[in-house]
């Protein structure tokens, strides 16, 4: 291939255009998302209803932090999870896990509280796990480790699959995607978000039952 | 005294029996072994497997390979079965006239009849008696969509139902003051015509639709004349068994079931020649096959699907035996009716219809050549005299007769991978035997296609092992309903899944199919091939072709070890008053090793001293 000045110029222009294009969502990060209106209903109890899935969130979720790493407002996150669960005819219960911000532990605590034994744990940045109470904390039913790839469709599917496990059906796992660029692109940001999130952890504190106006 | 090894190379396994012959008819069996056959049966690659098996059998004995006097190979009337599937029907929607599918969670229930309208247009229409079926595209959020429907209802509009692109049916329905039937997960919603009369039905959980799967109900709903009613029959048929459906009456909208010309099979008997089109189905083909006996050759119409399949079988056989293709003749076929899930052309929700198909197994008899080539090669490799022994079926029956409690007259059925064989020995020790096309490999093919797995190994596992559903990390429910508990937690990947209980542990299946459905397909496939073929084979060898005149049947071969085939065959033969059992060769080997044992016995009988 012949490399002419024309071609080089064209490539530079293309790259610049792309960079500008990518710059846009960065700007949106400044947009403020108001915190959610949670109501605390006291210490979380273990459910007895076989027909429920418990969603566990860490302390900063929807309060000090209000959107995921790809700027999905936490309101939308919960809405999609709830919708996925409701569509399957299963009930959802929301719990704040105060003692930890580790995704496996949050999800496992939620699963232990759940009447069906199925829980979902989701971090502020979007990392998600579907857990079952009889598993070890570091095991999982389904794990979505790359927070930048957890979009609204994935969240809906996660809610749906958790509900299907609760019903004793056998769902096909939500297809997990893998983006080799997610790490270099987001690792710094993810680390910052993690640090921020863990500041609000109250070790040893019990989990609280929440209701939320979406 | 001489050490003799009997070798039986099968489609799947190579079996060995080693015996010590000390005089005419005097044999003492020392050991036996079994390994997987290397390469296709009858090819030179088999040698590797044979040597492996020999060493395995000699290992516990204090003798060396060189101490063997003779190695005997089975004659293996080389039978190769090939299998193919021909689709004979295909459903085509020429215009968007229907949606019928099984979204896991449709909304509401009941029957609705109205005119189709887009969600945005709903706000602009005036309230009158006209009921509407609202089309809700994926861009609309479920809460908004429900809000708009609610507003329309409060204005006095009649909403008969909704067609939704996303999986939002329950969500929208939960937000409405009164339930309406909603069909969701309609992938190509932009193809749903607007302004047309539509009927929509959602059945209650656990049931299937009743109205839209009945052509006369469709006729009632749309006021169709008899001519038009005739045209909706394929629609009704395609909708049968679904939980939700929409039928839209478009001016030209039509659906047709096209029959694909699959070609003809030509059966050449001693004196007769019969042609039978493949699309007449398996029963018609098999009836003709039974008529034309003895069969000389089976041919297929060239240039058709079935012609291509036959050509393939002959080509494979020709390559294997180094004979020209023209000398290879197909001598038996087994046809089986089956279904193949196929995407409906022009569908709106990515629906599948079960197209009818015919599965064919073909069998080819060839010369002794390949086994003699194999014997020469083996002799070169190990330096021991190698001979091709007697006819396989004769040897098998000799081996089977070593089962305690058996005596002539006796019939055996050998269900293998490629063919089903039967032989009968009468009181005067005359043996009659037959080979039939179709066995284990065909069952695997049927399971693979009917479940739409596109994974031959998985289908093989489903055939071989029972299923279970992992209900919690500490217990699973087996397909017979019994529950097994575990002390150790199971792998989380198995949680909630249907698993195949293979020898190396449970294997999860990623499929939406219910366990009962998979079990059903597996059993049906086994019945269609194994049971049918066992009966067909026994009929051929039975005195006066009457199975009732056989008193004992012993099952030999690998399939005798299957967890359900022996009982299926046994049940089927019970009707004929035949006692059926699994052979126990030499009282120790179970149904295996019959041919290898028979080879050594036959050698001993002719042993001069």
Contacts between the chains, C-beta under 8 A, distances in Angstrom:
chain1	res1	chain2	res2	distance
A	83	B	142	6.5
A	83	B	168	7.7
A	83	B	171	5.5
A	86	B	170	6.6
A	86	B	171	5.8
A	86	B	174	6.6
A	87	B	105	5.5
A	87	B	167	5.9
A	87	B	168	6.8
A	87	B	169	7.3
A	87	B	170	4.7
A	87	B	171	5.3
A	88	B	104	7.7
A	88	B	105	6.0
A	88	B	170	7.5
A	89	B	105	6.8
A	89	B	170	6.3
A	117	B	472	7.7
A	132	B	473	6.6
A	132	B	492	7.0
A	132	B	495	6.0
A	134	B	472	6.6
A	134	B	473	4.2
A	134	B	474	6.6
A	134	B	489	6.0
A	135	B	473	6.6
A	135	B	489	7.1
A	135	B	492	5.4
A	136	B	489	7.9
A	139	B	492	4.9
A	140	B	492	6.4
A	141	B	492	5.7
A	141	B	495	5.6
A	141	B	496	7.6
A	156	B	167	7.7
A	160	B	167	7.2
A	164	B	496	7.7
A	165	B	495	7.1
A	165	B	496	5.1
A	168	B	471	6.4
A	168	B	496	6.7
A	169	B	496	7.0
A	170	B	469	7.3
A	170	B	496	5.0
A	170	B	497	4.8
A	170	B	498	5.7
A	170	B	512	8.0
A	171	B	496	7.4
A	172	B	510	5.3
A	172	B	511	7.8
A	172	B	512	7.0
A	173	B	510	7.6
